[in-house]
Amino acid sequence: MNRSSDYTIDITPEILLKAYAAGIFPMAEDADDPSLFWVEPRERGIIPLDRFHIPKRLARTIRADLFEIHVDRDFDAVIAGCAAPGFDREKTWISRRIRELYGELFDAGYCHTVEVYREGRLVGGLYGVRLKGAFFGESMFHTERDASKIALVHLVARLRRGGFSLLDTQFVTPHLAQFGAIEVSRRSYKQMLRAAMDHEADWHCWPRGAVVSGEEALAAI
């Protein structure tokens, strides 16, 4: 990754959106670090929306509607879940400043969540930034099996239905690779990003407040 931490600037939500449109994003060293640095990976992780893969077992779970899915309901709870230590991570890069910045983007309508509930409890979800035809995934979490995977499936369904052309995952992990995530060169990514910035997409392609069933989500994909 490319990184610059030799100087600090006051990153505002407006600067953050311009950075995403240019292909870079901020990170912190850890939760206690007050400073941020810019990242522009040489190889960028994306999930091609037209080649998204859903494992058969997961598809059966989604059809069973064991969970209830909502969007943009509780940003604070989702980012707290993403920042919490889990079995697959001991520390987080989601600092207080990151929470503040993305909270401001959420209030402005540019940051979104997909939330997974079971019996009224939030058990998984993800958040990311929407800008024209691109969605930039930031982080996900789960406290029950499959919850973050189900959030991702519902995200892709919404992006497909809403006419998005780019799902940026920043990096490729084994968790994402099973869904078809790949790495592309910086040059290829910039071409995809420019194309996504040339058209609008509709995050609210399902009515606000609608509970999308598993069957509806799978049909959209």
C-alpha positions in Angstrom: 0.0 0.0 0.0 1.1 3.6 -0.4 1.0 5.6 2.8 1.9 9.1 3.9 2.0 10.1 7.6 4.7 12.8 7.4 2.1 15.5 7.9 -1.4 15.8 9.2 -4.4 17.7 7.8 -7.8 18.2 9.2 -9.8 15.6 7.2 -13.4 16.8 6.8 -16.3 14.7 5.3 -15.9 16.8 2.1 -12.2 15.9 1.8 -13.0 12.3 2.5 -15.5 12.1 -0.3 -13.0 13.7 -2.7 -10.4 11.1 -1.6 -12.7 8.2 -2.3 -13.4 9.7 -5.8 -9.7 9.8 -6.3 -9.1 6.2 -5.2 -7.7 6.7 -1.7 -9.0 6.1 1.8 -7.9 6.8 5.4 -6.9 4.4 8.2 -5.5 4.7 11.7 -2.7 2.6 13.2 -5.1 1.4 16.0 -8.1 2.5 18.0 -6.0 4.9 20.2 -4.2 6.7 17.4 -5.6 10.2 16.9 -3.9 10.6 13.5 -4.9 9.2 10.1 -3.0 8.2 7.0 -4.0 7.8 3.4 -3.9 4.4 1.7 -3.8 3.6 -2.0 -3.1 -0.1 -2.5 -1.1 -1.2 -5.5 -3.5 -4.1 -5.9 -7.1 -3.2 -5.0 -9.7 -5.6 -3.8 -13.1 -5.5 -5.5 -16.1 -7.9 -5.9 -17.3 -7.9 -9.5 -21.1 -7.4 -9.0 -21.9 -9.6 -12.1 -19.8 -12.5 -10.8 -20.8 -12.6 -7.1 -20.8 -16.1 -5.8 -23.1 -17.4 -3.1 -22.2 -20.8 -1.5 -25.2 -23.2 -1.6 -25.4 -23.7 2.1 -25.5 -19.9 2.7 -28.2 -19.5 0.0 -30.3 -22.0 1.9 -29.8 -20.1 5.1 -30.8 -16.8 3.4 -34.0 -18.4 1.9 -35.0 -19.5 5.4 -35.1 -15.9 6.6 -33.7 -16.7 10.1 -32.5 -13.1 10.3 -34.2 -9.8 9.7 -32.3 -7.3 7.5 -32.4 -3.5 7.8 -30.4 -0.7 6.4 -29.3 2.6 7.9 -31.0 2.0 11.2 -28.2 2.1 13.8 -24.9 3.3 12.5 -23.3 3.7 15.9 -24.1 0.1 16.8 -22.7 -1.2 13.5 -19.4 0.7 13.7 -19.1 -0.3 17.4 -19.5 -4.0 16.4 -16.9 -3.6 13.6 -14.5 -2.0 16.1 -14.9 -4.6 18.8 -12.3 -7.4 19.2 -13.3 -10.6 17.7 -12.1 -14.2 17.2 -10.4 -13.1 14.0 -8.8 -9.8 15.3 -7.3 -8.6 18.5 -7.3 -4.9 17.7 -9.0 -2.5 15.3 -8.0 0.4 13.1 -11.3 2.1 13.8 -10.3 5.0 15.9 -12.5 7.7 17.5 -11.7 10.0 14.6 -12.8 7.4 12.1 -16.1 7.0 14.0 -16.6 10.7 14.0 -15.9 11.1 10.3 -18.0 8.3 9.1 -20.8 9.3 11.5 -20.8 12.7 9.8 -21.0 11.0 6.4 -23.8 8.8 7.6 -25.7 11.9 8.8 -25.1 13.5 5.3 -26.4 10.4 3.5 -23.1 9.1 2.1 -22.3 6.3 4.6 -24.7 3.4 4.8 -25.2 0.2 6.9 -26.6 -3.2 6.3 -27.8 -4.6 9.6 -28.6 -8.2 10.5 -31.0 -8.9 13.5 -32.1 -12.0 15.2 -35.0 -11.7 17.7 -34.5 -8.0 17.8 -30.7 -8.2 18.6 -28.1 -6.8 16.2 -25.9 -9.8 15.4 -24.0 -8.7 12.4 -23.6 -6.0 9.7 -21.4 -3.8 7.6 -20.9 -0.2 6.7 -19.4 1.6 3.8 -19.5 4.8 1.7 -21.7 5.4 -1.4 -20.6 7.8 -4.0 -22.5 7.8 -7.4 -22.2 4.4 -8.9 -19.6 3.0 -6.4 -19.9 1.5 -2.9 -16.7 1.4 -0.8 -17.0 -1.3 1.8 -15.2 -0.4 5.0 -15.8 -3.1 7.6 -18.1 -5.9 8.8 -18.7 -7.9 11.9 -20.8 -10.8 13.2 -21.6 -12.3 16.6 -23.6 -15.2 15.1 -22.6 -17.6 12.4 -23.3 -16.3 8.8 -24.5 -12.9 9.9 -21.8 -10.8 8.2 -22.1 -13.1 5.1 -25.8 -12.4 4.9 -25.2 -8.7 5.3 -22.8 -8.9 2.3 -25.4 -10.8 0.2 -28.0 -8.2 1.0 -25.6 -5.4 0.1 -24.8 -6.9 -3.3 -28.5 -7.4 -3.9 -29.2 -3.7 -3.2 -26.2 -2.6 -5.4 -27.3 -4.8 -8.3 -30.9 -3.6 -8.1 -29.8 0.0 -7.7 -27.6 0.1 -10.7 -24.2 0.3 -9.0 -21.1 -0.7 -11.0 -18.3 -0.9 -8.4 -18.0 -2.7 -5.1 -14.7 -1.8 -3.6 -13.4 -4.0 -0.7 -10.0 -2.3 -0.4 -8.2 -5.6 0.1 -9.0 -9.3 -0.5 -9.4 -11.6 2.5 -10.1 -15.4 2.5 -13.6 -14.4 3.8 -14.3 -12.2 0.7 -12.5 -14.5 -1.8 -15.2 -17.1 -1.3 -17.7 -14.6 -2.8 -15.6 -13.9 -5.8 -13.5 -11.0 -4.6 -10.4 -10.4 -6.8 -7.4 -8.0 -6.9 -7.0 -5.6 -9.8 -4.2 -3.3 -10.6 -4.3 0.3 -9.5 -4.6 1.4 -13.1 -7.5 -1.0 -13.7 -9.2 0.2 -10.5 -8.9 3.8 -11.5 -10.7 3.0 -14.8 -13.5 1.3 -13.0 -13.7 4.1 -10.5 -13.9 6.8 -13.2 -16.7 4.8 -14.9 -18.6 4.5 -11.6 -18.3 8.3 -11.0 -19.9 8.9 -14.4 -23.4 7.6 -13.4 -25.8 7.8 -10.5 -27.1 4.8 -8.7 -30.0 4.3 -6.3 -29.3 3.1 -2.8 -33.0 3.4 -2.0 -34.0 1.0 -4.8 -36.2 -0.7 -2.2 -38.7 1.5 -0.3 -37.3 3.1 2.8 -37.9 0.9 5.8 -38.7 -2.1 3.7 -37.7 -5.5 5.1 -36.2 -7.4 2.1 -36.6 -11.1 2.3 -33.9 -13.6 1.5 -35.7 -14.7 -1.6 -36.0 -11.1 -2.9 -32.3 -10.6 -2.3 -31.3 -13.7 -4.1 -33.6 -12.9 -7.0 -31.9 -9.5 -7.4 -28.5 -11.2 -7.6 
